């Protein structure tokens, strides 16, 4: 189905759902509906008032048709070509209809959407003396100031002063599931922490190097200083830089550390195994085999989260759900391996509620989702 036909079908389905279709248009929609059980299921679903109410809440002020069309046009499902093309046409048409329907600016409550909302800027700071401060609410600003820390609650970050006097203490910032946070270190290095991650660092840097320790995932913009290399420890690996931009992913349950370089160069090592990364290269350390390797990659696939996007290209649903599990704090249960191995491409808004992400993934026809509280069952 070409683009012109998709828009035509979207237009007449929109009229059909609003009881405004001419007789011939209604018959055309009925023929489309009767062409396959999947068409009938989708049309019935999009006729549901409950579904449309959820969509209106979520889609206010968004370019729904464009966003849905861009997502669906990039899907890659492991099915026969004919069926895959039919599903792309089906999903694109119905999704465009939703965009046409969402034109009024009502606000309708939905407990389901609220319960599965996206993450936000929040973290826990542990000071050198063991005191713990919840970041994000601004209530402990005086305590932070005593330790030379400024907090910007509106933009979700803390910044350390670059004073050269006083005792050096080690602090730790950790984000929970559904959390992210931005830290500006004493040397002006900027670190964005993804969900369920932690960074341990000194209140100021002294000596021959600037050393920090990472758990989970973070995006670094390292302030240049040729006299004092910046070193990131993560699950037994070390990344040594002078001044550069890179993304580090080191979740313990993934069994590997992945370092993706955007600018400059870094030395990436695990034990005695070392390699040098250049821009657009990615180093991987397997924590089981103790092997390291590198490849050229499209960096936006690994750094999109920092810009508020989920970007998938050829990723399995199992890999995707690991990321969504941390950001939405949901439990994932696969009922069959076929759904687990299905692959997807997409570029999605990271701050959408989880229900919308599920609807987009379901439109490909590769899997079905059942949501029960924060438990997600996939088949």
N, C-alpha and C positions, 0 to 999 in steps of 0.2 A: 504494500500500500504506500503510494507516494505521499509527499507532504501536503499537496493540494487536496487529495482525497481525505487525509486525516483531518484537516481543518473543516472540510465539508461535513464529514461525519460528526465531528465534535459539535458543529453548529446545529445540526438537526437533532442530535441527541439532547442537546440543551433545550431546544424548543419542545421536544417530546416530553421531557421531565417536567417542564413548566406548563404542559397542556397547551402549547402555542403552535404545534406543528401542523402544517397543511396535511390533507389526507395522503398525498403521495409521499410526503416526508415521513409521516407516521408509518406507512407501509415499508419504506426503506429501512427505518430503524427496526421494524419487526423482522424484516428479512435478515438483517445483521444479527439480531438477537437469536434467531432460530438457526443461524449457521453453525453454532457450536454451543455446548453446555457452558463453556467458559464465558462466552458473550452474555448468555442469559444470567449467569451468576453475577457478573460485574454490573449489568444493568439493574438487577434487583438490589444489589448492594448500594449503588449510587442513588437509588430512589428512596433509600431509608432516610427519614427525617433526622434520626439520631446521628447518622454519619455526616449529613450536611451541616448539622449544628456544630459538631466537632470541627469540621473543616472551616466553618466561618470564623470560629475562635482563633484557629491557628494561622489562617491565611490573611488576616487583615494587613493591608499595606504591603503585600508581597506580590511579586510577579509570578503567580502560580503557574500559569500556562507555560511561560518561558522556562522556569526552573524544572518543571516536570518533564517538559519536552527534552531539555538538555540531558536530564538523567536517563530517561528511557532510551534516547538515541544512542547511548553509550553502553547499553547492557550487553553482556556476553554470557549466555546461558548454555550449558552443555546439553544441547538438544539438536535434533535434526534441523537443518537450515530452514526448511519450509515452515515448521512449527514455530521456530524462533522468530521468523519474520512476521508471522501471523500474530504472535503475542506482542511484539513491539508495536504493531499497528493498533491492536486492541487497546493496549495500555495507554499509548499516547493519545488516542482519541478520547477515552474516558477521562483521562487526567486533564485534558484540555477542557472538557466539559465542566469539571470541577472549578477550573479557573474562571469560566464564564459565569458559573452560578454564584461564586463568591464575590458579589459586588456591593452588598449592603454592609454597613459597619456596625452591626449589633455586637453586643458582648453577652455571650451565653455561658453560664457556669458549666464546668465539667470536672468532676472529682477525678475521673480517670486520667485526664490530661495532667492535672496538677500532680497526681501521684507519680507520674512518670516523666516529670519535667527534666530538662537538661541540667548539667552541672553549673557551677558559678564560682566566683572568686572567693575562696575561703581556704584557710590553712591553720596549722598550729605551730607556733614558734616555741622552742625550748631554749631558754637562756643558759648561760654558763653555770649559773648557780642552781639550775634545776627548775626554776619557775617556768610555768607554761602559760602562753598568751594566745588566745583565740584571735586570729587575724581576720579582718573583714568587717568588724562592727565598730571600730574606732573607740571602744570604751577604755582601752588601756594605753591611750596615747601618752599620758604623763609617764607611765612606767617605761615605755619604749624610748621616750626622749631621754630619760636618765641613762640609757645604754647607748645613746648616740644614734638612735634609729628614728627616722621620719616615716610616717605612714600616710599613704593616700588611699583612703577607703573607696573613693569614687572610681578610681582606675585600678584598684586591686593590687597595690604593691607596697613594699617597704624598701627603704634605702638607707645604707650605712654611711656614716661620715668617714672621711679619709684621714682622720687625725693620726699623728705618728707618736702619740704618747699614751701612757696607760697600759694596763695589763691586757694581754691578748686572751680572749675567751672564745671557746668554740660554741657556735649556735647551730640549731637544726630547725629547718622549716620542712614540714611534711603536709602534704595534701591528702584528704580522704578520697574515697570514691565520690564522684560528683563534685570534685573540687579542682581548682587550678590556682596558681599564684605566680607572681612576678617579684623577683628579688634583685635589687641593685647592690652589689657587693662594694666593699670599701675601695677597691681599685677602679670602680665604675663599670666593671663587667656586669652584664645583664643576663639573668637566668629566668626562663619561663618554665615552671614546673607543670607537667601534665597531671592528670588524676592519679591518685594512689602512688605518689612519688615522694622522695625526700632528698634534701640536700644538706650536708653537714659542712660547715665552713668557719674560718676564723673571723673575728670582728675586724681585724686588719691583717694585712700580709707583711711578713718580715722574713728575712733570710734569702736564700737563693732561688726559691720557687714559690708559686702561689698554688696551694694544693687544696682541693675540695673532694668530697665523696658523694656519689650519686646512687640512689636506689630508684628504679622506675625510669621515667622519661623526662628529659629536659632539653630545651633549646637554648644554646649559649651564644652570646655575642661578647667575645672576650676583648677586653681593653688591651691594646698593644703595649708590651714592655719587653724589649729584647734582653734586658738584664735579669728578668725574673719570669721564667716560663710559667705558664698556667697548666696545671696537671689535674685531670679528672680521674678519680678512681671509681670503678664500677664493676662489681662482681669479679674482682681479680684482674681486670684489665686496667691499663693506663692509657690515657690520651694526653699527649704533651703538645702544647701549642705556644706560640709567642703572641699571637693576636689574630683571631679568626672567628668565623661563624659556622656552627655545626649543630646537629641534632644527635643526642645520645639516647638510646633506648636499651634499658638493662633491667627488665622485669625478671625476677628470679624464676617465676613459673614458666617462662618462655625458653629457658635453657640456653640463651645466647645473648650476646651484647652486639648491638648494631650501631655503628657510628657513621653518620651521613654528613659529608662535608659540602658546604656551600661556597665558602671563600677561604683563601689562604692555603695553608698546608698543615697537616698534623702527623705526628708519629703515634701509631696505634699498636699496642702490644698486649700480649697475654703470655706471661712467663718469658721465655727466651724467644718466642716468635714475635717478630716485629715487621711492620710495613708502614710505608708513607702514603698518605692519602692526598690527592689533589682535588680541586673543585669538581663537583658532580660525581665523585667516587664515594663508595660506601664500603666500609670495612666490617666484617662479621667475625666474631669469635665464638666458636662452638664450645660451650662450657663442659660438654661431655667428652668430646674427642680431643679438646685442647688445640684445635686447628684454627688458623686465621686465614681469611681470604678477602679479596676485594673485587668489586665490580663497578661499572659505570651505571648510574641510575638517573632517573628523573626525580630530582630532589623534592619537588612539590608533593609527591606521593607520601613522603615521610615527614614533611614539615607543615602540611596543610592545617593540622590541628592548632598550631600557633596562630594562624590567621582565621580561626573559627570555621574550618571546613573539615569534613570527612572526605578524603579522596581515595577511591579504590580503583585499582586497575588489575584485573585478573586475580583478585584475592578470593579465597574460599570463604564461604559463609561462616565457617568455624573461626577463621582469622578475624573476620569483621566483627563477629559477636564478642570476641575477647576484648576488642577496643570499646565496643558499646557497653559491655558489662561494667567497665570501670567508670565510664562517663555518666551512665544512667543508674548505676547501682542496681542492676537487675541480675537475676540468676537465670542461666541459660541451660535448657535441657533439649537435646536432639533426640527425636524419636526414630530416626533412620539415618544411615550413612549417606544416602543419596543427597539429602538436603545439606548435610555437613560439607560435602565436597563440591556443591554448586559454586560456580565462580561468578563474580559481578564486577562491573565497572560503574563508577558513579562519582559525582561531586556534590555533596550534600551539606546543608547548613548544620553546623555543629550544635547550635543552640535551639534547634527544633525539639519539640517534645518527642518522646520515644514512639508514640503512636503513629506519628507522621512518617518516621523512618521505616517502621514496619509496613505501612501501607505502600510505600515506594518499593520496598523489596518484594512484597507480595505481588505487585503488579507484573513482575517478570514471569510469574507462574512457576518458578523453580522451587518455592517452598511456601508453606502456610504456617501462620503464627497464631498461637492462642495465648492471651495475656490473662493471668490470674494474679492479681496484686502485682508484686514485682517479680513473679516467676514467669518465664517465657518458654513455652513449649513449641518446638519447631518440627514440622514433618513435611 
